[in-house]
Amino acid sequence: MNFFTKLNIVSALFGFVIFVGIELMVNVYRISRWTGLEVGMVSNLEAILILVMVISSALLFPRLIRYWLMRRKASYFTVLLWIPYFVLFAYLFRIIFPMTNPGDDPNPVTGLVMIAALFLYPFFLLLVNLLAAFEINEGA
């Protein structure tokens, strides 16, 4: 598999991670309605799940970049290449699962949190790429 394909797969994975986090935030009422759990419980579970996703991606993404993208400088393109994949995932999700119940609309504050997350995510990916650039001496 060539480097371009690997770069796009990694970028799609980065886009998918932020997509899952944002969709969890936006669909609190829908998940609550589908599962029968209270909104507060669903909100707490989603916050824990998002925190676990952030921690696990901060630990796993540098390894993925280090070993699969071989720490090339071109791997920094993932800082921007996740955006088209995120848009594609969000568009497909809205087509497959349309909002049919007006009660499922998210709170207005959720939009601000989503904007902040989308603004900070490239900086997170840049930090992950920088961490992948440093080699850890094992066994020394």
TIVO-2410 file (N, C-alpha, C; in nm, 3 decimals):
# residues 140
REC num residu      c1      c2      c3 atome chaine
REC   1      M   0.085  -0.117   0.000     N      A
REC   1      M   0.000   0.000   0.000    CA      A
REC   1      M   0.090   0.124   0.000     C      A
REC   2      N   0.060   0.218  -0.087     N      A
REC   2      N   0.148   0.334  -0.097    CA      A
REC   2      N   0.116   0.437   0.012     C      A
REC   3      F   0.205   0.534   0.024     N      A
REC   3      F   0.194   0.633   0.131    CA      A
REC   3      F   0.069   0.718   0.119     C      A
REC   4      F   0.030   0.752  -0.003     N      A
REC   4      F  -0.089   0.835  -0.025    CA      A
REC   4      F  -0.215   0.766   0.028     C      A
REC   5      T  -0.227   0.637   0.005     N      A
REC   5      T  -0.342   0.562   0.054    CA      A
REC   5      T  -0.341   0.555   0.206     C      A
REC   6      K  -0.225   0.531   0.263     N      A
REC   6      K  -0.214   0.527   0.409    CA      A
REC   6      K  -0.249   0.662   0.470     C      A
REC   7      L  -0.202   0.767   0.407     N      A
REC   7      L  -0.230   0.903   0.457    CA      A
REC   7      L  -0.379   0.931   0.457     C      A
REC   8      N  -0.448   0.889   0.353     N      A
REC   8      N  -0.592   0.911   0.346    CA      A
REC   8      N  -0.669   0.823   0.443     C      A
REC   9      I  -0.623   0.702   0.466     N      A
REC   9      I  -0.690   0.616   0.564    CA      A
REC   9      I  -0.674   0.672   0.705     C      A
REC  10      V  -0.554   0.720   0.737     N      A
REC  10      V  -0.531   0.780   0.868    CA      A
REC  10      V  -0.614   0.908   0.883     C      A
REC  11      S  -0.621   0.988   0.779     N      A
REC  11      S  -0.702   1.109   0.783    CA      A
REC  11      S  -0.850   1.077   0.800     C      A
REC  12      A  -0.896   0.973   0.734     N      A
REC  12      A  -1.035   0.931   0.750    CA      A
REC  12      A  -1.061   0.884   0.893     C      A
REC  13      L  -0.965   0.815   0.953     N      A
REC  13      L  -0.978   0.773   1.092    CA      A
REC  13      L  -0.984   0.894   1.184     C      A
REC  14      F  -0.901   0.994   1.160     N      A
REC  14      F  -0.904   1.117   1.239    CA      A
REC  14      F  -1.039   1.187   1.224     C      A
REC  15      G  -1.091   1.193   1.103     N      A
REC  15      G  -1.221   1.254   1.080    CA      A
REC  15      G  -1.333   1.176   1.145     C      A
REC  16      F  -1.320   1.044   1.148     N      A
REC  16      F  -1.423   0.961   1.209    CA      A
REC  16      F  -1.427   0.979   1.360     C      A
REC  17      V  -1.312   0.995   1.422     N      A
REC  17      V  -1.307   1.011   1.568    CA      A
REC  17      V  -1.379   1.140   1.610     C      A
REC  18      I  -1.351   1.251   1.544     N      A
REC  18      I  -1.419   1.376   1.580    CA      A
REC  18      I  -1.566   1.370   1.541     C      A
REC  19      F  -1.599   1.299   1.434     N      A
REC  19      F  -1.738   1.283   1.394    CA      A
REC  19      F  -1.817   1.209   1.501     C      A
REC  20      V  -1.763   1.101   1.553     N      A
REC  20      V  -1.833   1.025   1.657    CA      A
REC  20      V  -1.853   1.111   1.781     C      A
REC  21      G  -1.751   1.184   1.822     N      A
REC  21      G  -1.764   1.270   1.939    CA      A
REC  21      G  -1.871   1.376   1.923     C      A
REC  22      I  -1.874   1.439   1.807     N      A
REC  22      I  -1.972   1.546   1.784    CA      A
REC  22      I  -2.112   1.488   1.769     C      A
REC  23      E  -2.125   1.377   1.701     N      A
REC  23      E  -2.258   1.317   1.688    CA      A
REC  23      E  -2.312   1.269   1.822     C      A
REC  24      L  -2.225   1.225   1.910     N      A
REC  24      L  -2.271   1.188   2.043    CA      A
REC  24      L  -2.323   1.311   2.118     C      A
REC  25      M  -2.255   1.422   2.104     N      A
REC  25      M  -2.301   1.545   2.170    CA      A
REC  25      M  -2.434   1.594   2.112     C      A
REC  26      V  -2.448   1.586   1.982     N      A
REC  26      V  -2.566   1.641   1.915    CA      A
REC  26      V  -2.690   1.553   1.936     C      A
REC  27      N  -2.673   1.425   1.948     N      A
REC  27      N  -2.786   1.332   1.952    CA      A
REC  27      N  -2.818   1.280   2.092     C      A
REC  28      V  -2.801   1.362   2.193     N      A
REC  28      V  -2.831   1.319   2.330    CA      A
REC  28      V  -2.978   1.282   2.345     C      A
REC  29      Y  -3.067   1.367   2.296     N      A
REC  29      Y  -3.210   1.342   2.313    CA      A
REC  29      Y  -3.255   1.221   2.231     C      A
REC  30      R  -3.198   1.204   2.115     N      A
REC  30      R  -3.234   1.089   2.031    CA      A
REC  30      R  -3.190   0.958   2.096     C      A
REC  31      I  -3.069   0.956   2.149     N      A
REC  31      I  -3.019   0.836   2.216    CA      A
REC  31      I  -3.101   0.807   2.341     C      A
REC  32      S  -3.138   0.912   2.412     N      A
REC  32      S  -3.221   0.896   2.530    CA      A
REC  32      S  -3.357   0.837   2.494     C      A
REC  33      R  -3.414   0.886   2.387     N      A
REC  33      R  -3.545   0.836   2.344    CA      A
REC  33      R  -3.536   0.691   2.297     C      A
REC  34      W  -3.430   0.656   2.224     N      A
REC  34      W  -3.415   0.521   2.172    CA      A
REC  34      W  -3.385   0.419   2.281     C      A
REC  35      T  -3.303   0.458   2.379     N      A
REC  35      T  -3.262   0.363   2.482    CA      A
REC  35      T  -3.353   0.361   2.603     C      A
REC  36      G  -3.430   0.468   2.623     N      A
REC  36      G  -3.517   0.475   2.739    CA      A
REC  36      G  -3.446   0.525   2.864     C      A
REC  37      L  -3.320   0.564   2.852     N      A
REC  37      L  -3.246   0.619   2.966    CA      A
REC  37      L  -3.279   0.767   2.982     C      A
REC  38      E  -3.257   0.818   3.103     N      A
REC  38      E  -3.278   0.960   3.126    CA      A
REC  38      E  -3.172   1.042   3.052     C      A
REC  39      V  -3.207   1.165   3.021     N      A
REC  39      V  -3.117   1.252   2.945    CA      A
REC  39      V  -2.987   1.278   3.023     C      A
REC  40      G  -2.996   1.296   3.154     N      A
REC  40      G  -2.878   1.319   3.235    CA      A
REC  40      G  -2.783   1.200   3.234     C      A
REC  41      M  -2.840   1.081   3.240     N      A
REC  41      M  -2.758   0.960   3.236    CA      A
REC  41      M  -2.690   0.945   3.100     C      A
REC  42      V  -2.763   0.970   2.993     N      A
REC  42      V  -2.705   0.962   2.859    CA      A
REC  42      V  -2.595   1.068   2.844     C      A
REC  43      S  -2.619   1.186   2.896     N      A
REC  43      S  -2.519   1.293   2.889    CA      A
REC  43      S  -2.392   1.255   2.963     C      A
REC  44      N  -2.406   1.198   3.081     N      A
REC  44      N  -2.289   1.156   3.158    CA      A
REC  44      N  -2.214   1.043   3.089     C      A
REC  45      L  -2.286   0.946   3.034     N      A
REC  45      L  -2.222   0.835   2.963    CA      A
REC  45      L  -2.148   0.884   2.839     C      A
REC  46      E  -2.208   0.978   2.768     N      A
REC  46      E  -2.143   1.031   2.649    CA      A
REC  46      E  -2.020   1.112   2.684     C      A
REC  47      A  -2.025   1.186   2.794     N      A
REC  47      A  -1.907   1.262   2.837    CA      A
REC  47      A  -1.793   1.167   2.872     C      A
REC  48      I  -1.825   1.058   2.940     N      A
REC  48      I  -1.722   0.959   2.974    CA      A
REC  48      I  -1.668   0.895   2.847     C      A
REC  49      L  -1.755   0.860   2.754     N      A
REC  49      L  -1.711   0.799   2.629    CA      A
REC  49      L  -1.624   0.894   2.547     C      A
REC  50      I  -1.659   1.021   2.542     N      A
REC  50      I  -1.578   1.118   2.469    CA      A
REC  50      I  -1.442   1.134   2.535     C      A
REC  51      L  -1.439   1.136   2.669     N      A
REC  51      L  -1.312   1.146   2.741    CA      A
REC  51      L  -1.224   1.025   2.714     C      A
REC  52      V  -1.282   0.907   2.712     N      A
REC  52      V  -1.207   0.785   2.681    CA      A
REC  52      V  -1.155   0.790   2.538     C      A
REC  53      M  -1.237   0.841   2.445     N      A
REC  53      M  -1.193   0.852   2.306    CA      A
REC  53      M  -1.075   0.948   2.292     C      A
REC  54      V  -1.080   1.059   2.362     N      A
REC  54      V  -0.971   1.157   2.354    CA      A
REC  54      V  -0.842   1.099   2.411     C      A
REC  55      I  -0.852   1.033   2.526     N      A
REC  55      I  -0.732   0.975   2.588    CA      A
REC  55      I  -0.676   0.862   2.502     C      A
REC  56      S  -0.763   0.774   2.454     N      A
REC  56      S  -0.713   0.662   2.374    CA      A
REC  56      S  -0.656   0.709   2.240     C      A
REC  57      S  -0.718   0.810   2.181     N      A
REC  57      S  -0.662   0.860   2.054    CA      A
REC  57      S  -0.531   0.933   2.077     C      A
REC  58      A  -0.516   1.000   2.191     N      A
REC  58      A  -0.389   1.066   2.222    CA      A
REC  58      A  -0.278   0.964   2.244     C      A
REC  59      L  -0.313   0.845   2.286     N      A
REC  59      L  -0.213   0.740   2.307    CA      A
REC  59      L  -0.188   0.657   2.181     C      A
REC  60      L  -0.291   0.633   2.102     N      A
REC  60      L  -0.278   0.544   1.987    CA      A
REC  60      L  -0.239   0.615   1.857     C      A
REC  61      F  -0.283   0.738   1.837     N      A
REC  61      F  -0.253   0.808   1.713    CA      A
REC  61      F  -0.105   0.830   1.690     C      A
REC  62      P  -0.025   0.868   1.792     N      A
REC  62      P   0.119   0.882   1.764    CA      A
REC  62      P   0.184   0.752   1.718     C      A
REC  63      R   0.142   0.640   1.776     N      A
REC  63      R   0.197   0.511   1.731    CA      A
REC  63      R   0.158   0.481   1.588     C      A
REC  64      L   0.032   0.511   1.555     N      A
REC  64      L  -0.015   0.487   1.419    CA      A
REC  64      L   0.064   0.572   1.320     C      A
REC  65      I   0.086   0.697   1.353     N      A
REC  65      I   0.162   0.786   1.265    CA      A
REC  65      I   0.308   0.740   1.258     C      A
REC  66      R   0.364   0.702   1.371     N      A
REC  66      R   0.506   0.665   1.375    CA      A
REC  66      R   0.533   0.540   1.293     C      A
REC  67      Y   0.448   0.441   1.305     N      A
REC  67      Y   0.478   0.313   1.240    CA      A
REC  67      Y   0.413   0.297   1.103     C      A
REC  68      W   0.300   0.361   1.079     N      A
REC  68      W   0.233   0.342   0.951    CA      A
REC  68      W   0.270   0.451   0.852     C      A
REC  69      L   0.284   0.574   0.900     N      A
REC  69      L   0.323   0.683   0.812    CA      A
REC  69      L   0.472   0.711   0.818     C      A
REC  70      M   0.542   0.632   0.897     N      A
REC  70      M   0.688   0.632   0.904    CA      A
REC  70      M   0.748   0.770   0.936     C      A
REC  71      R   0.677   0.847   1.012     N      A
REC  71      R   0.724   0.978   1.059    CA      A
REC  71      R   0.771   1.069   0.946     C      A
REC  72      R   0.708   1.060   0.832     N      A
REC  72      R   0.742   1.151   0.723    CA      A
REC  72      R   0.683   1.289   0.752     C      A
REC  73      K   0.744   1.389   0.692     N      A
REC  73      K   0.692   1.524   0.710    CA      A
REC  73      K   0.557   1.540   0.641     C      A
REC  74      A   0.530   1.458   0.542     N      A
REC  74      A   0.400   1.464   0.473    CA      A
REC  74      A   0.286   1.417   0.562     C      A
REC  75      S   0.317   1.350   0.674     N      A
REC  75      S   0.211   1.307   0.765    CA      A
REC  75      S   0.144   1.426   0.833     C      A
REC  76      Y   0.206   1.544   0.828     N      A
REC  76      Y   0.144   1.663   0.885    CA      A
REC  76      Y   0.023   1.709   0.803     C      A
REC  77      F   0.007   1.656   0.682     N      A
REC  77      F  -0.112   1.687   0.603    CA      A
REC  77      F  -0.238   1.634   0.669     C      A
REC  78      T  -0.224   1.538   0.760     N      A
REC  78      T  -0.342   1.486   0.829    CA      A
REC  78      T  -0.409   1.592   0.915     C      A
REC  79      V  -0.335   1.697   0.950     N      A
REC  79      V  -0.391   1.806   1.030    CA      A
REC  79      V  -0.504   1.874   0.954     C      A
REC  80      L  -0.500   1.871   0.822     N      A
REC  80      L  -0.606   1.932   0.741    CA      A
REC  80      L  -0.690   1.831   0.664     C      A
REC  81      L  -0.635   1.715   0.634     N      A
REC  81      L  -0.706   1.619   0.550    CA      A
REC  81      L  -0.823   1.550   0.619     C      A
REC  82      W  -0.837   1.563   0.749     N      A
REC  82      W  -0.949   1.502   0.818    CA      A
REC  82      W  -1.079   1.578   0.789     C      A
REC  83      I  -1.070   1.704   0.749     N      A
REC  83      I  -1.189   1.788   0.730    CA      A
REC  83      I  -1.283   1.734   0.623     C      A
REC  84      P  -1.236   1.699   0.502     N      A
REC  84      P  -1.330   1.645   0.403    CA      A
REC  84      P  -1.395   1.514   0.447     C      A
REC  85      Y  -1.320   1.432   0.519     N      A
REC  85      Y  -1.378   1.307   0.566    CA      A
REC  85      Y  -1.483   1.332   0.675     C      A
REC  86      F  -1.458   1.429   0.762     N      A
REC  86      F  -1.557   1.465   0.863    CA      A
REC  86      F  -1.686   1.514   0.797     C      A
REC  87      V  -1.672   1.600   0.697     N      A
REC  87      V  -1.790   1.652   0.626    CA      A
REC  87      V  -1.864   1.538   0.557     C      A
REC  88      L  -1.791   1.446   0.497     N      A
REC  88      L  -1.853   1.332   0.431    CA      A
REC  88      L  -1.928   1.244   0.530     C      A
REC  89      F  -1.867   1.214   0.644     N      A
REC  89      F  -1.934   1.132   0.745    CA      A
REC  89      F  -2.059   1.201   0.798     C      A
REC  90      A  -2.051   1.331   0.825     N      A
REC  90      A  -2.166   1.405   0.877    CA      A
REC  90      A  -2.278   1.409   0.773     C      A
REC  91      Y  -2.243   1.428   0.646     N      A
REC  91      Y  -2.344   1.432   0.540    CA      A
REC  91      Y  -2.413   1.296   0.526     C      A
REC  92      L  -2.335   1.189   0.525     N      A
REC  92      L  -2.394   1.056   0.513    CA      A
REC  92      L  -2.481   1.022   0.634     C      A
REC  93      F  -2.439   1.065   0.752     N      A
REC  93      F  -2.518   1.038   0.873    CA      A
REC  93      F  -2.652   1.110   0.865     C      A
REC  94      R  -2.652   1.233   0.818     N      A
REC  94      R  -2.777   1.309   0.807    CA      A
REC  94      R  -2.869   1.251   0.700     C      A
REC  95      I  -2.813   1.191   0.598     N      A
REC  95      I  -2.898   1.129   0.495    CA      A
REC  95      I  -2.956   0.997   0.548     C      A
REC  96      I  -2.874   0.918   0.614     N      A
REC  96      I  -2.919   0.786   0.661    CA      A
REC  96      I  -3.012   0.798   0.782     C      A
REC  97      F  -2.981   0.890   0.874     N      A
REC  97      F  -3.060   0.907   0.995    CA      A
REC  97      F  -3.112   1.051   1.005     C      A
REC  98      P  -3.216   1.084   0.930     N      A
REC  98      P  -3.266   1.223   0.935    CA      A
REC  98      P  -3.337   1.251   1.067     C      A
REC  99      M  -3.339   1.379   1.107     N      A
REC  99      M  -3.412   1.421   1.227    CA      A
REC  99      M  -3.560   1.429   1.192     C      A
REC 100      T  -3.637   1.337   1.245     N      A
REC 100      T  -3.780   1.337   1.217    CA      A
REC 100      T  -3.861   1.388   1.335     C      A
REC 101      N  -3.805   1.380   1.455     N      A
REC 101      N  -3.873   1.426   1.575    CA      A
REC 101      N  -3.817   1.562   1.615     C      A
REC 102      P  -3.901   1.666   1.620     N      A
REC 102      P  -3.850   1.799   1.657    CA      A
REC 102      P  -3.793   1.804   1.799     C      A
REC 103      G  -3.830   1.711   1.883     N      A
REC 103      G  -3.777   1.706   2.019    CA      A
REC 103      G  -3.634   1.658   2.025     C      A
REC 104      D  -3.581   1.608   1.916     N      A
REC 104      D  -3.443   1.559   1.913    CA      A
REC 104      D  -3.342   1.669   1.880     C      A
REC 105      D  -3.387   1.791   1.856     N      A
REC 105      D  -3.294   1.899   1.826    CA      A
REC 105      D  -3.204   1.925   1.946     C      A
REC 106      P  -3.075   1.947   1.922     N      A
REC 106      P  -2.982   1.972   2.033    CA      A
REC 106      P  -3.000   2.111   2.092     C      A
REC 107      N  -2.947   2.129   2.211     N      A
REC 107      N  -2.947   2.260   2.275    CA      A
REC 107      N  -2.863   2.358   2.194     C      A
REC 108      P  -2.893   2.488   2.204     N      A
REC 108      P  -2.812   2.586   2.131    CA      A
REC 108      P  -2.666   2.589   2.178     C      A
REC 109      V  -2.640   2.560   2.304     N      A
REC 109      V  -2.503   2.561   2.355    CA      A
REC 109      V  -2.420   2.449   2.293     C      A
REC 110      T  -2.484   2.343   2.250     N      A
REC 110      T  -2.413   2.232   2.187    CA      A
REC 110      T  -2.340   2.279   2.062     C      A
REC 111      G  -2.398   2.373   1.990     N      A
REC 111      G  -2.333   2.428   1.871    CA      A
REC 111      G  -2.203   2.500   1.906     C      A
REC 112      L  -2.203   2.573   2.018     N      A
REC 112      L  -2.081   2.641   2.060    CA      A
REC 112      L  -1.973   2.542   2.100     C      A
REC 113      V  -2.011   2.436   2.169     N      A
REC 113      V  -1.915   2.333   2.208    CA      A
REC 113      V  -1.861   2.264   2.084     C      A
REC 114      M  -1.948   2.241   1.987     N      A
REC 114      M  -1.907   2.177   1.863    CA      A
REC 114      M  -1.808   2.265   1.786     C      A
REC 115      I  -1.835   2.395   1.780     N      A
REC 115      I  -1.744   2.487   1.712    CA      A
REC 115      I  -1.609   2.489   1.782     C      A
REC 116      A  -1.610   2.490   1.915     N      A
REC 116      A  -1.484   2.489   1.990    CA      A
REC 116      A  -1.407   2.360   1.964     C      A
REC 117      A  -1.478   2.247   1.962     N      A
REC 117      A  -1.411   2.119   1.937    CA      A
REC 117      A  -1.351   2.114   1.797     C      A
REC 118      L  -1.425   2.163   1.699     N      A
REC 118      L  -1.374   2.164   1.562    CA      A
REC 118      L  -1.259   2.261   1.545     C      A
REC 119      F  -1.256   2.368   1.624     N      A
REC 119      F  -1.146   2.463   1.618    CA      A
REC 119      F  -1.020   2.407   1.684     C      A
REC 120      L  -1.036   2.335   1.794     N      A
REC 120      L  -0.921   2.284   1.869    CA      A
REC 120      L  -0.866   2.152   1.815     C      A
REC 121      Y  -0.945   2.079   1.739     N      A
REC 121      Y  -0.903   1.948   1.690    CA      A
REC 121      Y  -0.777   1.952   1.603     C      A
REC 122      P  -0.762   2.049   1.511     N      A
REC 122      P  -0.636   2.053   1.434    CA      A
REC 122      P  -0.513   2.073   1.523     C      A
REC 123      F  -0.527   2.150   1.630     N      A
REC 123      F  -0.415   2.168   1.721    CA      A
REC 123      F  -0.383   2.039   1.795     C      A
REC 124      F  -0.487   1.964   1.829     N      A
REC 124      F  -0.468   1.832   1.891    CA      A
REC 124      F  -0.395   1.739   1.795     C      A
REC 125      L  -0.435   1.739   1.668     N      A
REC 125      L  -0.369   1.654   1.568    CA      A
REC 125      L  -0.226   1.698   1.543     C      A
REC 126      L  -0.201   1.828   1.548     N      A
REC 126      L  -0.064   1.876   1.533    CA      A
REC 126      L   0.022   1.828   1.650     C      A
REC 127      L  -0.032   1.833   1.770     N      A
REC 127      L   0.040   1.783   1.887    CA      A
REC 127      L   0.066   1.633   1.874     C      A
REC 128      V  -0.032   1.560   1.825     N      A
REC 128      V  -0.016   1.416   1.806    CA      A
REC 128      V   0.093   1.388   1.703     C      A
REC 129      N   0.095   1.465   1.595     N      A
REC 129      N   0.199   1.448   1.493    CA      A
REC 129      N   0.337   1.483   1.548     C      A
REC 130      L   0.343   1.585   1.631     N      A
REC 130      L   0.472   1.620   1.691    CA      A
REC 130      L   0.519   1.513   1.788     C      A
REC 131      L   0.426   1.455   1.863     N      A
REC 131      L   0.463   1.345   1.953    CA      A
REC 131      L   0.511   1.223   1.875     C      A
REC 132      A   0.453   1.200   1.759     N      A
REC 132      A   0.495   1.087   1.677    CA      A
REC 132      A   0.633   1.109   1.617     C      A
REC 133      A   0.674   1.234   1.606     N      A
REC 133      A   0.804   1.263   1.546    CA      A
REC 133      A   0.920   1.226   1.639     C      A
REC 134      F   0.894   1.223   1.768     N      A
REC 134      F   0.999   1.190   1.864    CA      A
REC 134      F   1.005   1.040   1.884     C      A
REC 135      E   1.125   0.988   1.881     N      A
REC 135      E   1.143   0.843   1.898    CA      A
REC 135      E   1.170   0.815   2.045     C      A
REC 136      I   1.105   0.714   2.096     N      A
REC 136      I   1.124   0.675   2.235    CA      A
REC 136      I   1.224   0.561   2.238     C      A
REC 137      N   1.330   0.578   2.315     N      A
REC 137      N   1.429   0.471   2.329    CA      A
REC 137      N   1.373   0.362   2.417     C      A
REC 138      E   1.354   0.246   2.358     N      A
REC 138      E   1.304   0.132   2.433    CA      A
REC 138      E   1.423   0.042   2.469     C      A
REC 139      G   1.428   0.006   2.593     N      A
REC 139      G   1.532  -0.082   2.639    CA      A
REC 139      G   1.661  -0.009   2.677     C      A
REC 140      A   1.660   0.120   2.677     N      A
REC 140      A   1.781   0.195   2.712    CA      A
REC 140      A   1.773   0.251   2.852     C      A
***
